[in-house]
Amino acid sequence: MQVLFSTCKRGTTFDEKWELTFSDEFTDTVLNRNVWKTEFEWGYPEDQQKYIDSAFTIKDGILHIITKRDTVIGKVQNNYNHLFYFSSGMIQSSKSFSQKYGYVEMRCKVPSGLGFWSSFWMLGAKSWPPEVDIFEISGLRPNKMSVSNHFKSSKGKEMQNGTSINGPDFSQDFHNFGLEWNVKKLIWYIDGVKVYETDYGIPQSEMFLVLSISLGGGVFSGKANNTTPLPNSCDVDYIRVYKNK
C-alpha cells in the first residue's frame, strides 16, 4: 500500500466527540517516572540491547530515547547475567494508565540503520493477547510501517492480522501516528490519513501504552554491528489519548 503524507504540525484535528484522557507533552526537563516505567519484567532472547533507565533526555519539548554502544548486564528470561553490548530505552504505562476504546496518537521521528526496530504498541492490562501494534518500523526500511492486531479466536487460537504501509522515510521528519479503537473496528492513521482498518478480533478490554526502541530481531531489522549509526535516537514530540465524550 502506497500513501502520500505530509509532515503536518502538532496534533490531529478532532470534532467535538473526543475528550483528552492522557497526555505527555514532554515539557519537563526529565521523564515523568510517575507516568512511565522504563522496563519490562522480562527480556527477549533476540534483543541485542538492554533497556536502561538513563536512556532519556528532554530538550525543547522533545523526548530523545538514546540508543548507543554500551556494556550492560541484564536479564533475558531466566538468565540474570546476560551481557549486552548496546543500550536503549522503552517507556510503558502499565502502572499508571490504561484505557478501553478511544484514539491514541504519537508524533515522533524514528532512527534508521541496521538493527533498529522501533515500535509503538498497546498491551492488554491483564493478559496477552490482546496486543495492537500502532507501528513497527525497521531501520533497514524506514519508509515502511507495519501494523498488526494480535488476538485469540473464538476457539482460543492465537492469531493476528495487519499490513505494511509504504510512505516517506519516517526517520527524516516528524509524523503523527494514530489509532482509533472502538467496539467494532481498529483504524490506523498517519498524519491524519486513514491507512488501514480491521473489524476482526477487536480488543474488548483495557490496554496500556508501550514505546520501545530495540536492536536485533531477525530478518525484520537485522543485527546491529559496527556499521550501525550510533549513538542515535527516537525523538518524541507528544503522546496523547482520547475517549468519546
Secondary structure by P-SEA (a helix, b strand, c coil): cbbbbcccccccccccccccccccccccccccccccccccccccccccccccccccccccccccccccbbbbbbbcccccccccccccccccccccccccbbbbbbbbccccccbbbbbbbbbbccccccccccbbbbcccccbbbbbbbbbccccccccccbbbbbcccccbbbbbbbbbcccbbbbbcccccccccccccccbbbbbbbbbbcccccccccccccccccccccccbbbbbccc
